[in-house]
């Protein structure tokens, strides 16, 4: 059973504290959930977290400049690679030697960096809604090699939304903006439940104590992230989730990722986009647990 929820702050750098939450049996194998850019750990849905916590000691956390963690970028700018170091620092701060990693979007990139730089800390990794940190071309089913730069990009309507300035017109207008963002990210194959996402974002705002969003992760230095050679010699079990409605890293990004990470295998979650609506909770939990428990 999921059991008691424990909250704790972990210092990952001088003056930088991250909020963490744990649930599940303390002696069960650890599983660390790594969210995407500007996303609080509360973005991981409760039913999914509880399903995983029935078999694992599940940890989720707020990145720097999200949720209840330190807002540090404006005074002390950091790189995306520092956010990957935070993954290891969270494990260190909680006394966890090795963990299964599950990463979404930017979180999937951070998990790749940990796989490449600290494989001894990783029991397995599940990557979703992300792209490969590799320069190796994608090989199509017909054998044609496609340069990474020619793989499909982010959907135009999402780029347009991201380009709009975010102004503070109060929490309800901010909730409207976030729900519209989730609608676009969901990809349109599954019914969109605006009430579900509004309630989710309301909880995230209450958790953070503010409705004002940060742009820190978008401004962070994203250089030095390629790990082509390291991923090609990976020995950690890796599962890549293919989401057919994915609008940020659309097909064939997951197929490319599964090609460049040695030993990776691919699973499709029908209807999934770049979000975690109720319709994907059960199949996603089944896929992740099949991977972590060796039954998939």
N, C-alpha and C positions, 0 to 999 in steps of 0.2 A: 504493500500500500504506500501511497505517497508520503504519509506521515507528516511530522511537524515541519513547518517552514521556519528556517533560520536566516536572519539577515545579519550582515557583517560588512564593515568597511575595510578595504585593503589598500595600503599605500603602495603605489606602483612607481612613484618617482617623488623626489622631494616636493612636498606640498600638494601632491596629487593623490586623492583618495577616490576609489571606485566603490560604488554600492554593489554588493553581491547578495544573492539569495540562494539557499540550498534547500532541497527537499528530497525525500527518499531515504532509505536505510543508509546510515553513515558507512557501513562496511560493504555496501554494494559498489561495483565498478563505477568510477566517476564519469559523468558525461557533461561536458561544458558546451552551452549554447552561446553562439557568437552572432550577434545581430548585425544588421547593415548600417550604412552611413546615417548619422543623425538619429539613430533609432535606439530607444530605451530597451532594456532587457524585457520590459513588460510587453514588448511587441511579440514575444513568443506566447502563443495562446495557452490559457490555463488548461484546457482539456488535453492539449498535446504535451505540455509539461507533466501533467499528472500521469498520462499514459506511459511516458518514458520513466517517470519516477517510480512506477511499479516494479521496475527492474534495475534502476540505476540511482546513484546519488547524483541528482541533477543540479547543476549550477547554472544560473544565468546572472548577468551583470549589466550595469550601465556603463557604456563607453565614457571616456572623457567628454565633457560638454554635452552630456545627455542625462536625463533623469535626475537622480540624486547625487551623481558623481561631480567631481570638481569641474568648474568652468574655468579652464586654464589657458585656452588657446590665445586669447588676445594679449595676455601678458607674457606667456611662454609658448610660442608657436612650436608645434611638433609635426612630425612626418607620419604618413600612413604606416610606415614600418614601426614607428613607436607604438601604434595601436596593436600591432602584432606582438610586440614585446610585452604589452599589457596582458595578453592572453596567458603567457607564461608566468607573468608576475601574479596574476590572480591565482593560478595553480599553486605557486610558491606560498602566497599569503594564506591560503587555506590548507596548506600542508598536503597537497595532492601531488604525488609523484608522476603519475601518468593518467591520462583521461581520453575518453572518446570525445572527439570534437564534431560539432554540427554547426556549419556556418551558412548564412544566407546573405547573398549579395556581397557587399564589402566584407561581411563576415566570412564568406567563402574564400575571398582573397587572403584575409588574415590567416585563415586555417592553412592555406597553401604555403604561406610564409613560414608558419610554425612547422609544417610538414618538412619543408626544405631545410630549415635552420636548426630545428630541435626535434628530430624524429623520435628521439629517445623518450620524449614526453607524451607521445601520441599512441594510444591503443588502436584507434581507427579514426577515420574522418569521413563525414558526409558533407558533400558540397552541393549547394543548390542556388539557382538564380545568380550565377557568377560567370566569370570568364577565366581562361587559363592564363597564368603568369608565365607564358612560354612564347618563344618566337617560332617554334616549330609549326610549319604549315598544317592546315587541316587537310586530310585526305578524304575526298568524297568517295561514296560507294563505287563510283566508276573508275577510281584510281587517280583522278585529277587532283593535283596539289593546289590548295587555295591559300595564298598568303594571309596571315592573320589580319592585316590591314583591310583586306577585302571581305571579311566576314560581316554579316549584316549588323547595323548599328541600332541604337535606341530609337524607339518609335517617335515620329515627329511630334505627336501631340504631347508626349511626356517631356520632350526637350522644350517645347513651348511653355509648358507649365513651369518647368524648372527655371526658365529664363525670366519669368515674371518676378518683380521685386516683392518680397514678403513684407507687408506693412501690418502694423498692429492696429486692428480695428476691434479688438476685444475677443474674448474666448469663443463666442458662438460663431463669429465670422471665421476665426482660425479653424474651428471644427469643420465648417463648411469646406474650407480649402483642403484640409486633410482628407475628408471623405472623398472629395473629387479626385485627389491624388490616388487614393486606394482604388477608386473605380477604374482609373486608367491603368494602374499597375496590375489589376486583376486579369486583364486580357480578354474578357468578354465571352469565354467559353462556359463558365459556370454562372448561375444567377448571382447578381450582385446584391448583397444585403447591406444597404446603407446604414440601417440602424445598428447592425453588429459592429461596423467599423467606427461609427460615431461613439458608441459605448466604449469600445476599445480605446479610442483616442481620449475620451473623457477621463478614463482611469489613468492613462499615461500622463495627462496634464495634472490630475490630482496628485499623482505619485511625484512628479517633478516639482510641484508647487508653483508652476508658471506655465502659461500657454505660449510664451514667446519662444520660437524655435531658433536654433543656432545654425550658423552656416560654417562652423569650424571645420568639419570634415571635408567640405568642398574646397576649402582654402588650404588644407594641409598639403605639404609637399608629397607628391606621389611618384617621385623618382626612386630608382634603386629597388624596384619591385620584381623585376624579372628573375625567375628561378628555373630557366629552361633545363639546364643540365641536372640540377638537383631533383626536379620532378621526374625527369626521365629515368633516374636510378632509384626512385622511391621503392621502399619495401613495406610500407605501412598499408594495411587494407583500406581502400578508398572506395566509397560509393558516390556516384554522381547522379543527382536527380535531374531528369529531363522533364521540363514543364512545357507542354505543347502550346500554351497560350502566353508564354513568357514574352513581354514587350521590351525589356531592358537588355537582356542578353539572349536574343531569340535563337531558335534552332538555326544552324547546327553548333552553337557554342557549347552545349553540354556534351555533344558527341566529340567535339574537338578536345574538350577537357579530359574526357575519358581516354582519348588517344594519347595525350601527352603525359599523363600521370601514369607511370608504370604500374601495371597490375590493377588499375581501376576498372570497376564494372558500372554499368548504366542501368537505371530503372526509371520508367516513366510513370508519373502520377497524372492520370487523365484529367484534363480540364484545368490543371494548375497553371497559374501565371506567376507574377512576381509578388504574390501575397499569400497569406495563410488563412483563407476563409474556412468556415466549419466543414465544407465539403471535402477538404483535403486532409483534415486532422487524422482521421482513422487510417486511410491508406498511407499517409506519410509516416505516422507512428509505426505502422506495420513494417514499412520498408526500412526505417532506421533501426528498429529492434531486430529485424531479420539480419541486418548487417552487424550490429554490435554483439548480438548473442550468437552469431554464427549459424543462424537457421535460415537465412534468406538465400 
